[in-house]
Amino acid sequence: MKPLRCVVLGAGLMGRLLAHALTVQGHQVRVFEAQGPDAQGAAARVAASMLAPLAESAITELPVVRMGQYSLGRWPELLAQLPAPVFFQREGTVIVWHRQDASEAKRFADKLQATRLQMPELAAPQALQQPDLAALEPSLAHKFNQGLWLPQEGQLDNRQLLDALLHALTHSSAELHWHSSVSPEDFQPEDADWVLDCRGLGAKPQWAGLRGVRGEVLRLHAPEVRISRPVRLIHPRYPLYIAPKEKGVFVVGATEIETDDLSPASVRSTLELLSAVYSVDSGFAEARILEMNTQARPTLPDNLPAIHAPRPGVLQINGLYRHGFLIAPAMLDATLALMQGDSTLAQHWGLGGVAA
């Protein structure tokens, strides 16, 4: 097949994945990123990068869950192509709650059950009593009498992945243009066979309704904490996730605010976040705060991802919201298929607005 001339706008998670996949396939790739190579402006740099389709089904729609389940199987294949190792784990997700929040936990479990009725291929949640919890995550058994374990769910290290993709692109034939703010309108059909717009919130002028949803995330160094897999705390107002990475680092988050304001986190939200994580494991009292980050996730009006073809030769990939790492491989494969005239995957996952 004749190599395609491809332009990728944005070098966040989707931009890097697409650019790398296209170079591996032998296509000519130019990448344009408004900021530098360190991905400081990308929502993906701040994310917890949990791969939890069943857990996320409590707050999202079935197409996202289906894409997440598909992506769980694709991540190992994609990571195997990279020149540097990326931490990846599929040890499941643990769900816990304090006694006073048992009714919220029941509602959560009911939502998971409803999801499995529609997607029986998802591994069934397993109820944990205190001895089970002690065997799975011993430190949690000091604070919680019961929980749920969602087998086969996983996580990866977002920053290792972004760095590995950058390394691969730097040593490939791709042309990388940093600090270059461009839009699809800057390219004519004779300039490229495909323009792939992965700019996230940078695409707001070209995509009506695109908005930012603010998240606040802590990175903690807590070598004394022995949590080994992602943990979610059910709470009626302040649900929490804790994602353990390598070398005693934990990514902790909860907040979602309807704004693209990127000013520093407030004292109130920081205190609530720290109080919640301490309530899960008191070992976090001696943790060191490595970073306190805010980022706005690109979100469409229905909170679902989409691929839009505004004109021939242009695809806009956006709206990954809080599910970026969960669904990125599915979005990648749907985009690559559309470039070959095959809309099967995009239609299967309800990625509205596509055009083969």
C-alpha positions in Angstrom: 0.0 0.0 0.0 1.3 3.5 -0.9 2.3 5.4 2.3 -0.2 8.0 3.3 0.8 11.6 4.2 -0.6 12.1 7.7 -0.7 15.2 9.8 -1.4 14.7 13.6 -2.5 17.7 15.5 -1.8 17.4 19.3 0.8 15.2 21.0 -1.2 14.1 24.0 -2.2 10.5 24.5 -4.3 10.1 21.3 -1.9 12.1 19.2 1.1 10.1 20.3 -0.7 6.7 19.9 -1.9 7.6 16.4 1.4 9.0 15.2 3.3 6.0 16.5 0.8 3.5 14.9 1.0 5.3 11.6 4.8 5.4 11.6 4.9 1.6 12.4 2.6 1.1 9.4 5.1 2.9 7.2 3.2 6.2 6.6 4.7 9.7 6.5 3.8 11.5 9.7 4.1 15.1 10.8 3.1 16.0 14.4 2.2 19.5 15.5 2.0 20.3 19.2 1.2 23.7 20.7 3.4 23.0 23.7 6.6 21.1 24.2 7.5 17.4 24.2 7.0 16.9 27.9 3.2 16.8 27.6 2.8 19.3 30.3 -0.4 20.7 28.7 -2.0 17.2 28.2 -4.7 15.9 30.4 -3.1 12.5 30.0 -0.1 13.6 32.1 -2.2 14.2 35.2 -4.5 11.1 34.8 -4.5 8.1 37.1 -4.7 5.8 34.0 -6.9 3.2 35.5 -8.3 0.6 33.1 -11.6 -0.3 34.9 -14.5 -0.8 32.5 -16.9 -2.4 35.0 -16.1 0.1 37.8 -16.6 3.0 35.4 -20.0 1.6 34.2 -21.5 3.1 37.4 -21.1 6.5 35.9 -20.9 6.1 32.1 -22.7 4.5 29.2 -22.4 1.0 27.7 -20.4 2.1 24.6 -17.6 3.4 26.9 -17.7 0.1 28.9 -17.5 -1.9 25.7 -14.6 0.2 24.4 -12.8 -0.2 27.7 -13.2 -4.0 27.7 -11.8 -4.1 24.2 -8.9 -1.8 25.1 -7.9 -4.0 28.1 -6.9 -6.7 25.6 -5.2 -4.2 23.2 -2.9 -2.5 25.7 -0.4 -5.3 26.1 -0.1 -5.5 22.3 0.5 -1.7 22.0 3.0 -1.6 24.9 5.0 -4.5 23.4 5.7 -2.3 20.4 7.4 0.4 22.5 11.2 0.8 23.0 10.9 1.3 26.8 9.0 -0.7 29.5 5.7 0.7 30.8 4.2 -0.4 34.1 1.0 -2.4 33.4 -1.1 -4.4 35.8 -4.3 -6.4 35.7 -4.8 -7.3 39.3 -8.4 -6.0 39.5 -10.0 -3.1 41.3 -11.0 -3.1 45.0 -14.1 -1.2 46.1 -14.5 -0.2 49.7 -16.9 1.9 51.8 -17.3 3.1 55.3 -20.2 1.6 57.3 -22.3 4.7 57.1 -22.2 4.6 53.3 -23.5 1.0 52.9 -26.6 2.3 51.0 -24.4 4.0 48.4 -22.4 0.8 48.1 -25.6 -1.1 47.4 -26.6 1.3 44.7 -23.1 1.0 43.2 -23.3 -2.8 43.2 -26.7 -2.8 41.6 -25.4 -0.7 38.8 -22.6 -3.1 38.2 -25.1 -6.0 38.2 -27.2 -4.1 35.6 -24.1 -3.7 33.4 -23.2 -7.4 33.6 -26.8 -8.3 32.5 -26.0 -6.5 29.3 -22.3 -7.5 29.1 -22.0 -11.0 30.7 -18.4 -11.2 29.3 -17.3 -8.9 32.1 -15.8 -10.7 35.1 -18.3 -10.9 37.9 -17.6 -8.7 41.0 -16.6 -10.8 44.0 -17.9 -9.8 47.5 -15.2 -9.5 50.1 -15.6 -10.0 53.8 -12.9 -8.9 56.1 -10.8 -12.1 55.8 -11.0 -11.9 52.0 -10.1 -8.3 52.1 -7.2 -9.0 54.5 -5.9 -11.7 52.0 -6.2 -9.3 49.0 -5.2 -6.0 50.5 -4.1 -6.5 54.1 -3.8 -2.8 55.0 -7.5 -2.1 54.0 -8.8 -4.7 56.5 -7.8 -2.4 59.4 -10.4 0.1 58.3 -13.1 -1.8 56.3 -15.2 -4.9 57.1 -16.3 -5.6 53.5 -15.8 -4.6 49.9 -15.9 -5.7 46.3 -13.2 -7.0 44.0 -13.5 -6.5 40.2 -11.2 -9.1 38.7 -9.1 -8.5 35.5 -9.3 -4.7 35.7 -6.0 -2.9 35.5 -3.9 0.2 35.2 -0.7 1.5 33.6 1.8 4.3 34.3 0.6 7.3 32.2 3.9 9.2 32.3 6.0 6.2 31.4 3.7 5.6 28.4 3.9 9.2 27.2 7.7 9.1 27.5 7.9 5.7 25.7 5.8 7.0 22.9 7.9 10.2 22.6 11.1 8.1 22.5 9.6 5.9 19.8 8.5 8.9 17.7 11.8 10.7 18.2 13.7 7.7 16.8 11.3 7.2 13.9 10.8 8.9 10.6 8.1 11.2 12.0 8.6 14.9 11.8 7.9 16.5 15.3 7.0 20.2 15.4 6.8 21.5 19.0 5.4 24.9 20.0 3.4 24.9 16.8 -0.2 25.9 17.3 -2.1 24.9 14.1 -5.6 23.8 13.2 -7.1 21.7 10.4 -7.9 24.9 8.4 -4.1 25.4 8.0 -3.8 22.4 5.7 -5.2 21.9 2.2 -5.9 18.6 0.5 -2.7 18.8 -1.4 -0.7 19.1 1.9 -1.8 15.8 3.4 -3.9 12.7 2.7 -5.2 12.9 6.3 -5.3 15.5 9.0 -6.0 13.9 12.4 -7.1 16.5 15.0 -6.3 15.2 18.6 -5.9 18.6 20.3 -8.5 18.0 23.0 -9.6 21.4 24.3 -7.4 23.0 21.7 -10.1 22.1 19.2 -12.9 24.1 20.9 -13.0 26.7 18.0 -13.7 23.8 15.5 -16.1 21.7 17.7 -19.1 23.3 19.2 -20.1 22.1 22.6 -16.6 20.9 23.6 -15.9 21.9 27.2 -13.4 21.2 30.0 -14.2 19.3 33.1 -11.7 20.1 35.8 -10.0 17.4 37.8 -7.7 17.8 40.8 -5.1 15.0 41.4 -2.4 14.4 44.0 0.7 12.4 43.5 2.0 11.1 46.8 5.1 9.2 47.9 4.0 6.8 50.6 6.5 3.9 50.7 4.9 2.6 54.0 1.5 2.1 52.3 1.1 -1.4 51.0 -1.9 -1.0 48.7 -1.0 -2.9 45.5 -4.0 -2.4 43.2 -6.4 0.5 42.4 -8.8 1.2 45.2 -12.1 3.1 45.0 -13.8 4.5 48.0 -17.6 4.9 47.7 -18.9 8.1 49.2 -22.1 10.0 48.6 -20.4 13.3 47.9 -16.7 12.6 47.6 -15.9 9.3 45.8 -12.1 8.7 45.8 -9.7 6.6 43.7 -6.2 5.6 44.7 -3.9 4.2 42.0 -0.6 2.7 43.1 2.3 3.1 40.8 5.9 1.9 41.2 8.3 2.9 43.9 5.7 3.9 46.5 4.0 6.5 44.4 0.2 6.8 44.5 -2.1 8.9 42.3 -5.1 10.1 44.2 -8.1 11.9 42.8 -11.8 12.5 43.1 -13.0 16.0 42.2 -14.8 16.9 39.0 -15.8 20.5 38.4 -17.6 21.9 35.3 -15.0 24.4 34.3 -11.8 24.5 32.3 -10.2 26.8 34.9 -6.6 25.5 35.5 -5.8 27.6 38.6 -4.3 25.7 41.6 -6.4 23.5 43.7 -8.4 25.1 46.5 -7.6 24.6 50.2 -11.1 23.0 50.7 -10.8 20.5 48.0 -7.2 19.6 48.9 -8.2 19.0 52.6 -11.2 16.9 51.5 -9.0 14.8 49.2 -6.3 14.3 51.9 -8.9 13.5 54.5 -10.5 10.9 52.3 -7.3 9.2 51.4 -6.3 9.1 55.1 -9.6 7.5 55.9 -8.7 4.6 53.6 -5.2 4.0 55.0 -3.7 6.0 57.9 -0.3 5.3 56.5 -0.9 8.2 54.1 -0.4 10.5 57.1 3.4 10.2 56.6 3.2 10.5 52.8 5.0 13.2 51.0 3.0 15.4 48.5 5.0 15.2 45.3 2.5 17.2 43.2 -0.9 18.8 43.4 -2.2 19.1 39.8 -5.2 20.4 38.1 -6.2 19.6 34.5 -9.3 20.0 32.3 -10.5 17.0 30.5 -12.0 17.5 27.0 -15.7 16.6 27.2 -18.6 16.7 24.7 -22.2 17.5 25.7 -23.2 13.9 26.1 -19.9 13.0 28.0 -19.2 10.4 25.3 -16.2 10.2 22.9 -16.7 10.9 19.2 -14.9 10.9 15.9 -16.1 13.6 13.5 -15.3 14.0 9.8 -16.0 17.7 9.0 -14.7 17.2 5.5 -12.9 14.6 3.4 -9.4 13.8 4.7 -10.0 15.3 8.2 -10.9 13.3 11.3 -11.4 15.0 14.7 -10.9 12.6 17.6 -12.2 14.1 20.9 -14.3 13.9 24.0 -12.4 11.2 25.8 -13.4 13.0 29.1 -12.2 11.0 32.2 -11.9 7.8 30.1 -8.8 8.6 28.1 -6.6 5.6 29.0 -9.6 3.3 29.4 -10.7 3.7 25.8 -7.7 5.1 23.9 -6.8 1.8 22.1 -10.4 1.4 20.9 -10.4 5.0 19.6 -7.1 4.3 17.9 -8.3 1.2 16.1 -11.6 2.9 15.1 -9.7 5.9 13.7 -7.2 3.7 11.7 -10.1 1.7 10.3 -11.9 4.8 9.2 -8.8 5.9 7.4 -9.1 2.7 5.4 -12.8 3.3 4.7 -14.1 0.8 7.3 -16.6 2.3 9.8 -17.5 -1.0 11.5 -15.8 -0.3 14.8 -16.9 3.3 15.0 -20.5 2.3 14.4 -20.3 -0.6 16.9 -19.2 1.8 19.6 -21.5 4.6 18.7 -18.9 7.1 17.8 -21.4 9.6 16.3 -20.6 11.8 13.4 -18.2 9.5 11.7 -17.9 9.2 7.9 -16.0 6.6 6.1 
